[in-house]
Amino acid sequence: MLFCERCALVPSQTLGPHGDACIEMHHRAMAIADRPSGTSASMRL
């Protein structure tokens, strides 16, 4: 089971079936849903 080591969030339980795909973003200062239209986000590997 995937979980956040910082806050113990289990994304699939909290955010639904696609929550695991969002684990990298849940501690960001501004949620993607709150960003102005036309902005983009990317993951750095």
C-alpha positions, 0 to 999 in steps of 0.5 A: 500500500502506497502512503506518504511518509510525511503525513501518513496519507493513503492516497487511494483511500483518501483521494479515490481510485486514482489517488496514487497518481497524485501522491507527489503533489499533495504537499504543494503550496497551491493545489492544481485545482486552485491554479489559474486556468492555462497553467501547467504542472510537471513532475521532476524525476 
